[in-house]
Amino acid sequence: ASSLIYVSCHPGTLARDIKRLKNKWQVKALQSIDMFPWTMHVELVALMSMVDE
């Protein structure tokens, strides 16, 4: 696959994993979504594409 959609409910985990994947994947778009407005949580959706070698 040349694209990856990463969904996370924890910004720290998303940042950690993007850092781990940065050699092969790059973030093309990042969007926060408030799916549960009665809580303090937001979902983060990152669209990533494979880096050309």
Buried (B, 14 or more C-beta within 10 A) or exposed (E): EEEBEBEBEEEEEBEEBBEEBEEEBEBEEEEEEEEEEEEEEBBBBBEBBEEEE
